[in-house]
Amino acid sequence: MAKRLSNRQRIERMAEEASIEAEDKEQGVEDKEPKTRVRKASGSRKTAPKQKRMKLIWTVFDANSKEIASFPYPAKNEAEARAAELSEKTGKAHRVDSVRVPMGDDE
């Protein structure tokens, strides 16, 4: 088991090592340390595009999934009434679905 060194002994040992290194440098014997390669910074990072705000609207579709009419979100009853009216008028099924669309700048 190694004996612990006192503070004075550690200072003496560090001084001896420093003097040995100084002598080696004077003689021209130098330990060449390998150069560490510096990683070149890549170009600027691309930021993710800002997500646009979305809103829900009610859309009336026919049997072929063709959009017939659209209504704002609070007007669901009007959209369902329009779908029922078109179903009776044409004899084909119409349905109401919610659709997400991007908000305009003024909303």
C-alpha positions, 0 to 999 in steps of 0.5 A, spaced: 500 500 500 502 506 497 504 511 503 500 518 502 505 524 501 505 530 505 504 537 502 511 538 502 513 532 499 508 533 493 511 540 492 518 537 492 516 532 487 513 537 482 519 541 482 524 535 481 519 533 475 519 541 472 527 541 473 527 534 469 522 537 463 526 544 463 533 540 462 530 535 456 527 542 453 534 545 453 537 539 450 532 539 444 529 532 446 521 534 446 516 530 446 511 531 440 504 531 442 499 529 437 496 535 434 488 534 435 484 535 429 479 541 430 472 539 427 470 544 422 464 547 424 459 546 419 454 551 416 449 554 419 443 549 422 437 550 418 431 551 423 425 548 422 419 552 419 414 555 424 408 551 424 402 555 422 396 556 426 390 552 424 383 552 425 377 547 424 371 548 419 365 544 417 365 541 410 359 538 407 362 532 402 358 528 397 358 520 396 365 521 392 368 525 397 367 532 393 367 538 397 360 541 396 360 547 402 364 549 408 362 553 414 365 556 420 366 551 426 360 554 430 355 553 425 355 546 425 348 545 425 347 549 419 352 544 415 348 538 418 342 542 415 345 543 408 348 536 408 340 533 409 337 538 404 342 536 399 341 528 401 334 529 400 334 533 393 339 529 390 338 522 393 345 521 394 348 521 401 352 527 404 356 527 410 359 533 414 366 532 417 371 537 420 377 539 416 383 543 419 385 549 414 391 554 416 389 561 419 389 567 415 394 573 417 387 577 419 384 571 424 
